[in-house]
Amino acid sequence: MRIESLQREPAKLFAPAEDDMDLFKTVPPNVVQSIRAFRVADLQDEAARLGQHFLYAYCADAATKQQVLACIAEAFHFPKHFGKNFDLLRDCLTNLAHKSGPQPGFLVVLEQLPNTAKFDKEARETLLDVFRDAAEFWADKKVAFRVFYSFQ
């Protein structure tokens, strides 16, 4: 009798509850946006629930472009040859990850990006543009790539 009930209602047994999907109800699968009201712990839990990579970089101690890129490279476990420039960051987020095999999706948090003379608004926008490019790259491959950021 249990087998019959499994055969009649498999969707109910394996589909996530509607409440489980509320965290990203209004967040597209490929986006770069301010962290706003999201909590890092909730985002990490959601990445685990979705079976996606959770990449987190806390950048409060960085003051320059090189320090921000080094912080991200270390936090994301990029190869040693990562050269601390935006082009190589883009390559690590896209081609390098794509060549390593099928990807389940990415949830990225860049917390406390600096607001300093050596990492000014232009540098922050260039960094976010790199992540936007990566989001577009993964969207073309039908892989979620959500990025949440905050500034100091």
FIKOLZA-1660 file (N, C-alpha, C; in steps of 0.1 Angstrom, whole numbers, plus 5000, padded with zeros to 4 digits):
% residues 152
   i   px   py   pz ch aa at
   1 5008 4988 5000  A  M  N
   1 5000 5000 5000  A  M CA
   1 5009 5013 5000  A  M  C
   2 5020 5012 5007  A  R  N
   2 5029 5024 5007  A  R CA
   2 5034 5027 4993  A  R  C
   3 5037 5016 4986  A  I  N
   3 5042 5018 4972  A  I CA
   3 5032 5025 4963  A  I  C
   4 5020 5021 4965  A  E  N
   4 5009 5027 4957  A  E CA
   4 5009 5042 4960  A  E  C
   5 5010 5046 4972  A  S  N
   5 5009 5060 4975  A  S CA
   5 5021 5068 4970  A  S  C
   6 5033 5061 4970  A  L  N
   6 5044 5068 4964  A  L CA
   6 5042 5070 4949  A  L  C
   7 5036 5060 4942  A  Q  N
   7 5034 5061 4928  A  Q CA
   7 5024 5072 4924  A  Q  C
   8 5014 5074 4933  A  R  N
   8 5003 5083 4930  A  R CA
   8 5008 5098 4933  A  R  C
   9 5017 5100 4942  A  E  N
   9 5020 5114 4946  A  E CA
   9 5035 5116 4947  A  E  C
  10 5043 5113 4937  A  P  N
  10 5057 5115 4938  A  P CA
  10 5061 5130 4939  A  P  C
  11 5053 5139 4933  A  A  N
  11 5057 5153 4933  A  A CA
  11 5056 5159 4947  A  A  C
  12 5046 5154 4955  A  K  N
  12 5045 5159 4969  A  K CA
  12 5056 5154 4978  A  K  C
  13 5062 5143 4975  A  L  N
  13 5073 5137 4983  A  L CA
  13 5086 5144 4980  A  L  C
  14 5088 5149 4968  A  F  N
  14 5101 5154 4964  A  F CA
  14 5102 5168 4961  A  F  C
  15 5091 5175 4960  A  A  N
  15 5091 5189 4956  A  A CA
  15 5093 5197 4969  A  A  C
  16 5101 5208 4968  A  P  N
  16 5104 5216 4980  A  P CA
  16 5091 5223 4984  A  P  C
  17 5089 5225 4997  A  A  N
  17 5077 5232 5001  A  A CA
  17 5078 5247 4997  A  A  C
  18 5066 5253 4995  A  E  N
  18 5066 5267 4990  A  E CA
  18 5074 5276 4999  A  E  C
  19 5073 5274 5012  A  D  N
  19 5081 5282 5021  A  D CA
  19 5096 5282 5019  A  D  C
  20 5101 5270 5014  A  D  N
  20 5115 5269 5012  A  D CA
  20 5120 5278 5001  A  D  C
  21 5111 5282 4992  A  M  N
  21 5115 5290 4980  A  M CA
  21 5113 5305 4983  A  M  C
  22 5109 5309 4994  A  D  N
  22 5106 5323 4997  A  D CA
  22 5118 5332 4996  A  D  C
  23 5130 5327 5000  A  L  N
  23 5142 5335 5001  A  L CA
  23 5145 5341 4988  A  L  C
  24 5144 5333 4977  A  F  N
  24 5147 5339 4964  A  F CA
  24 5135 5341 4955  A  F  C
  25 5124 5342 4961  A  K  N
  25 5111 5344 4954  A  K CA
  25 5112 5356 4944  A  K  C
  26 5119 5367 4948  A  T  N
  26 5120 5378 4940  A  T CA
  26 5134 5381 4934  A  T  C
  27 5143 5371 4936  A  V  N
  27 5156 5372 4931  A  V CA
  27 5159 5364 4919  A  V  C
  28 5162 5370 4907  A  P  N
  28 5165 5362 4895  A  P CA
  28 5177 5353 4897  A  P  C
  29 5178 5342 4889  A  P  N
  29 5189 5333 4891  A  P CA
  29 5203 5338 4887  A  P  C
  30 5203 5349 4880  A  N  N
  30 5216 5355 4875  A  N CA
  30 5216 5370 4878  A  N  C
  31 5221 5374 4889  A  V  N
  31 5220 5388 4893  A  V CA
  31 5231 5392 4902  A  V  C
  32 5234 5405 4902  A  V  N
  32 5244 5411 4911  A  V CA
  32 5236 5422 4918  A  V  C
  33 5235 5421 4931  A  Q  N
  33 5227 5431 4938  A  Q CA
  33 5232 5433 4952  A  Q  C
  34 5228 5444 4958  A  S  N
  34 5231 5447 4972  A  S CA
  34 5225 5436 4981  A  S  C
  35 5232 5433 4992  A  I  N
  35 5227 5423 5001  A  I CA
  35 5215 5427 5008  A  I  C
  36 5213 5440 5010  A  R  N
  36 5201 5446 5017  A  R CA
  36 5197 5438 5029  A  R  C
  37 5185 5433 5029  A  A  N
  37 5179 5427 5040  A  A CA
  37 5183 5412 5042  A  A  C
  38 5190 5407 5032  A  F  N
  38 5195 5393 5034  A  F CA
  38 5206 5391 5044  A  F  C
  39 5205 5380 5051  A  R  N
  39 5216 5377 5061  A  R CA
  39 5225 5367 5055  A  R  C
  40 5238 5368 5057  A  V  N
  40 5247 5359 5052  A  V CA
  40 5244 5344 5055  A  V  C
  41 5241 5342 5068  A  A  N
  41 5238 5328 5072  A  A CA
  41 5226 5322 5064  A  A  C
  42 5216 5331 5062  A  D  N
  42 5204 5326 5054  A  D CA
  42 5208 5323 5040  A  D  C
  43 5217 5331 5034  A  L  N
  43 5221 5329 5020  A  L CA
  43 5230 5316 5020  A  L  C
  44 5238 5314 5030  A  Q  N
  44 5246 5301 5030  A  Q CA
  44 5237 5289 5031  A  Q  C
  45 5227 5290 5040  A  D  N
  45 5217 5279 5041  A  D CA
  45 5210 5276 5028  A  D  C
  46 5206 5287 5021  A  E  N
  46 5199 5285 5009  A  E CA
  46 5208 5279 4998  A  E  C
  47 5220 5283 4997  A  A  N
  47 5230 5277 4988  A  A CA
  47 5231 5262 4991  A  A  C
  48 5232 5258 5003  A  A  N
  48 5233 5244 5007  A  A CA
  48 5220 5237 5003  A  A  C
  49 5208 5243 5006  A  R  N
  49 5196 5237 5002  A  R CA
  49 5194 5234 4987  A  R  C
  50 5200 5244 4980  A  L  N
  50 5199 5243 4965  A  L CA
  50 5210 5234 4959  A  L  C
  51 5220 5231 4968  A  G  N
  51 5231 5223 4963  A  G CA
  51 5241 5231 4954  A  G  C
  52 5242 5244 4957  A  Q  N
  52 5250 5253 4949  A  Q CA
  52 5263 5256 4957  A  Q  C
  53 5273 5261 4950  A  H  N
  53 5285 5266 4956  A  H CA
  53 5282 5279 4964  A  H  C
  54 5287 5280 4976  A  F  N
  54 5286 5292 4984  A  F CA
  54 5300 5298 4984  A  F  C
  55 5302 5310 4979  A  L  N
  55 5315 5317 4979  A  L CA
  55 5314 5330 4986  A  L  C
  56 5322 5331 4997  A  Y  N
  56 5321 5342 5006  A  Y CA
  56 5334 5349 5008  A  Y  C
  57 5335 5362 5006  A  A  N
  57 5347 5370 5008  A  A CA
  57 5344 5382 5017  A  A  C
  58 5350 5383 5028  A  Y  N
  58 5349 5394 5037  A  Y CA
  58 5361 5403 5035  A  Y  C
  59 5358 5415 5029  A  C  N
  59 5368 5424 5024  A  C CA
  59 5371 5436 5033  A  C  C
  60 5366 5437 5045  A  A  N
  60 5368 5449 5053  A  A CA
  60 5382 5453 5056  A  A  C
  61 5391 5443 5056  A  D  N
  61 5405 5446 5058  A  D CA
  61 5413 5451 5046  A  D  C
  62 5407 5450 5034  A  A  N
  62 5413 5454 5022  A  A CA
  62 5411 5469 5019  A  A  C
  63 5421 5476 5013  A  A  N
  63 5420 5490 5011  A  A CA
  63 5423 5493 4996  A  A  C
  64 5430 5484 4989  A  T  N
  64 5433 5486 4975  A  T CA
  64 5427 5476 4966  A  T  C
  65 5428 5478 4953  A  K  N
  65 5423 5468 4943  A  K CA
  65 5431 5455 4945  A  K  C
  66 5444 5455 4946  A  Q  N
  66 5451 5443 4948  A  Q CA
  66 5447 5435 4960  A  Q  C
  67 5445 5443 4971  A  Q  N
  67 5441 5436 4984  A  Q CA
  67 5427 5430 4983  A  Q  C
  68 5418 5437 4976  A  V  N
  68 5404 5432 4974  A  V CA
  68 5405 5419 4966  A  V  C
  69 5412 5420 4955  A  L  N
  69 5414 5408 4946  A  L CA
  69 5421 5396 4953  A  L  C
  70 5431 5399 4961  A  A  N
  70 5437 5389 4969  A  A CA
  70 5428 5383 4979  A  A  C
  71 5420 5391 4985  A  C  N
  71 5410 5386 4995  A  C CA
  71 5400 5376 4988  A  C  C
  72 5395 5380 4976  A  I  N
  72 5386 5372 4969  A  I CA
  72 5393 5359 4964  A  I  C
  73 5405 5360 4959  A  A  N
  73 5412 5349 4954  A  A CA
  73 5414 5338 4965  A  A  C
  74 5418 5343 4977  A  E  N
  74 5420 5334 4988  A  E CA
  74 5407 5328 4993  A  E  C
  75 5397 5336 4994  A  A  N
  75 5384 5331 4999  A  A CA
  75 5378 5321 4990  A  A  C
  76 5380 5323 4977  A  F  N
  76 5374 5314 4967  A  F CA
  76 5383 5303 4963  A  F  C
  77 5395 5302 4968  A  H  N
  77 5404 5292 4965  A  H CA
  77 5409 5291 4951  A  H  C
  78 5411 5303 4945  A  F  N
  78 5416 5304 4932  A  F CA
  78 5430 5299 4931  A  F  C
  79 5434 5295 4919  A  P  N
  79 5448 5289 4917  A  P CA
  79 5458 5300 4920  A  P  C
  80 5470 5295 4924  A  K  N
  80 5481 5304 4928  A  K CA
  80 5485 5314 4917  A  K  C
  81 5483 5310 4904  A  H  N
  81 5487 5319 4893  A  H CA
  81 5477 5331 4891  A  H  C
  82 5466 5331 4899  A  F  N
  82 5457 5342 4898  A  F CA
  82 5465 5355 4900  A  F  C
  83 5464 5364 4890  A  G  N
  83 5472 5376 4889  A  G CA
  83 5467 5389 4895  A  G  C
  84 5457 5389 4903  A  K  N
  84 5452 5401 4909  A  K CA
  84 5448 5412 4899  A  K  C
  85 5441 5408 4889  A  N  N
  85 5436 5418 4880  A  N CA
  85 5422 5414 4876  A  N  C
  86 5414 5423 4871  A  F  N
  86 5400 5421 4868  A  F CA
  86 5398 5410 4857  A  F  C
  87 5407 5410 4847  A  D  N
  87 5405 5400 4836  A  D CA
  87 5407 5386 4841  A  D  C
  88 5417 5384 4849  A  L  N
  88 5419 5371 4855  A  L CA
  88 5408 5367 4865  A  L  C
  89 5403 5376 4872  A  L  N
  89 5391 5373 4881  A  L CA
  89 5380 5368 4872  A  L  C
  90 5377 5375 4861  A  R  N
  90 5366 5371 4852  A  R CA
  90 5369 5357 4847  A  R  C
  91 5381 5354 4843  A  D  N
  91 5384 5341 4838  A  D CA
  91 5382 5330 4849  A  D  C
  92 5386 5333 4861  A  C  N
  92 5384 5323 4872  A  C CA
  92 5369 5321 4875  A  C  C
  93 5361 5331 4874  A  L  N
  93 5347 5330 4877  A  L CA
  93 5339 5323 4865  A  L  C
  94 5345 5323 4853  A  T  N
  94 5338 5318 4842  A  T CA
  94 5345 5306 4836  A  T  C
  95 5354 5308 4827  A  N  N
  95 5360 5297 4819  A  N CA
  95 5367 5286 4828  A  N  C
  96 5374 5291 4838  A  L  N
  96 5381 5281 4847  A  L CA
  96 5371 5272 4854  A  L  C
  97 5361 5278 4859  A  A  N
  97 5350 5270 4866  A  A CA
  97 5342 5262 4856  A  A  C
  98 5340 5267 4844  A  H  N
  98 5332 5259 4834  A  H CA
  98 5340 5247 4830  A  H  C
  99 5353 5249 4828  A  K  N
  99 5362 5238 4823  A  K CA
  99 5363 5227 4833  A  K  C
 100 5361 5230 4846  A  S  N
 100 5362 5220 4857  A  S CA
 100 5351 5210 4857  A  S  C
 101 5340 5212 4849  A  G  N
 101 5329 5203 4849  A  G CA
 101 5316 5209 4851  A  G  C
 102 5305 5202 4851  A  P  N
 102 5292 5207 4853  A  P CA
 102 5291 5214 4866  A  P  C
 103 5284 5225 4867  A  Q  N
 103 5283 5233 4879  A  Q CA
 103 5268 5233 4883  A  Q  C
 104 5266 5232 4897  A  P  N
 104 5252 5232 4902  A  P CA
 104 5246 5246 4904  A  P  C
 105 5255 5256 4903  A  G  N
 105 5251 5270 4906  A  G CA
 105 5260 5276 4916  A  G  C
 106 5259 5290 4917  A  F  N
 106 5268 5297 4926  A  F CA
 106 5260 5308 4934  A  F  C
 107 5263 5309 4946  A  L  N
 107 5258 5320 4954  A  L CA
 107 5270 5327 4961  A  L  C
 108 5272 5339 4957  A  V  N
 108 5284 5346 4960  A  V CA
 108 5281 5358 4970  A  V  C
 109 5289 5360 4980  A  V  N
 109 5287 5371 4989  A  V CA
 109 5300 5378 4990  A  V  C
 110 5300 5391 4987  A  L  N
 110 5312 5400 4988  A  L CA
 110 5308 5410 4999  A  L  C
 111 5313 5408 5011  A  E  N
 111 5309 5416 5022  A  E CA
 111 5319 5427 5026  A  E  C
 112 5314 5439 5028  A  Q  N
 112 5322 5450 5033  A  Q CA
 112 5333 5454 5023  A  Q  C
 113 5329 5455 5010  A  L  N
 113 5339 5460 5000  A  L CA
 113 5343 5474 5005  A  L  C
 114 5356 5478 5003  A  P  N
 114 5361 5490 5009  A  P CA
 114 5356 5502 5001  A  P  C
 115 5356 5514 5008  A  N  N
 115 5353 5527 5002  A  N CA
 115 5365 5536 5005  A  N  C
 116 5376 5534 4998  A  T  N
 116 5389 5541 5001  A  T CA
 116 5393 5548 4988  A  T  C
 117 5403 5557 4990  A  A  N
 117 5409 5564 4978  A  A CA
 117 5415 5554 4968  A  A  C
 118 5421 5543 4973  A  K  N
 118 5427 5533 4964  A  K CA
 118 5417 5522 4960  A  K  C
 119 5405 5523 4964  A  F  N
 119 5394 5514 4959  A  F CA
 119 5382 5522 4959  A  F  C
 120 5382 5531 4949  A  D  N
 120 5371 5541 4948  A  D CA
 120 5359 5536 4941  A  D  C
 121 5349 5545 4938  A  K  N
 121 5337 5541 4932  A  K CA
 121 5339 5534 4918  A  K  C
 122 5349 5539 4911  A  E  N
 122 5352 5534 4898  A  E CA
 122 5357 5519 4899  A  E  C
 123 5366 5517 4909  A  A  N
 123 5371 5503 4911  A  A CA
 123 5360 5494 4916  A  A  C
 124 5351 5499 4924  A  R  N
 124 5340 5490 4929  A  R CA
 124 5331 5487 4917  A  R  C
 125 5328 5496 4909  A  E  N
 125 5319 5494 4898  A  E CA
 125 5325 5484 4888  A  E  C
 126 5338 5485 4885  A  T  N
 126 5345 5476 4877  A  T CA
 126 5345 5462 4882  A  T  C
 127 5347 5461 4895  A  L  N
 127 5346 5448 4902  A  L CA
 127 5332 5442 4900  A  L  C
 128 5322 5450 4903  A  L  N
 128 5308 5445 4901  A  L CA
 128 5305 5441 4887  A  L  C
 129 5311 5449 4877  A  D  N
 129 5309 5446 4863  A  D CA
 129 5315 5432 4860  A  D  C
 130 5326 5429 4866  A  V  N
 130 5332 5415 4864  A  V CA
 130 5322 5405 4868  A  V  C
 131 5316 5407 4880  A  F  N
 131 5306 5397 4885  A  F CA
 131 5294 5397 4876  A  F  C
 132 5290 5408 4871  A  R  N
 132 5278 5409 4862  A  R CA
 132 5281 5401 4849  A  R  C
 133 5293 5403 4844  A  D  N
 133 5298 5395 4832  A  D CA
 133 5297 5380 4835  A  D  C
 134 5302 5376 4847  A  A  N
 134 5301 5362 4851  A  A CA
 134 5287 5357 4852  A  A  C
 135 5278 5365 4857  A  A  N
 135 5264 5362 4858  A  A CA
 135 5258 5359 4844  A  A  C
 136 5261 5368 4835  A  E  N
 136 5257 5366 4821  A  E CA
 136 5262 5353 4815  A  E  C
 137 5275 5351 4817  A  F  N
 137 5282 5339 4812  A  F CA
 137 5274 5326 4817  A  F  C
 138 5271 5326 4830  A  W  N
 138 5264 5314 4836  A  W CA
 138 5250 5314 4832  A  W  C
 139 5244 5325 4829  A  A  N
 139 5230 5325 4825  A  A CA
 139 5229 5318 4811  A  A  C
 140 5238 5321 4802  A  D  N
 140 5239 5315 4789  A  D CA
 140 5240 5299 4790  A  D  C
 141 5245 5295 4801  A  K  N
 141 5247 5280 4803  A  K CA
 141 5236 5275 4812  A  K  C
 142 5226 5283 4816  A  K  N
 142 5215 5279 4824  A  K CA
 142 5219 5275 4838  A  K  C
 143 5229 5282 4843  A  V  N
 143 5234 5279 4857  A  V CA
 143 5232 5292 4865  A  V  C
 144 5226 5291 4877  A  A  N
 144 5224 5302 4886  A  A CA
 144 5237 5308 4891  A  A  C
 145 5238 5321 4891  A  F  N
 145 5250 5328 4896  A  F CA
 145 5245 5341 4902  A  F  C
 146 5242 5340 4915  A  R  N
 146 5237 5351 4923  A  R CA
 146 5248 5357 4931  A  R  C
 147 5249 5371 4930  A  V  N
 147 5260 5378 4938  A  V CA
 147 5253 5388 4947  A  V  C
 148 5257 5388 4959  A  F  N
 148 5252 5398 4969  A  F CA
 148 5264 5405 4975  A  F  C
 149 5263 5418 4976  A  Y  N
 149 5275 5426 4980  A  Y CA
 149 5271 5437 4990  A  Y  C
 150 5280 5441 4998  A  S  N
 150 5278 5453 5007  A  S CA
 150 5291 5461 5007  A  S  C
 151 5290 5474 5010  A  F  N
 151 5301 5483 5011  A  F CA
 151 5303 5487 5026  A  F  C
 152 5315 5491 5029  A  Q  N
 152 5318 5496 5042  A  Q CA
 152 5311 5509 5044  A  Q  C
% end
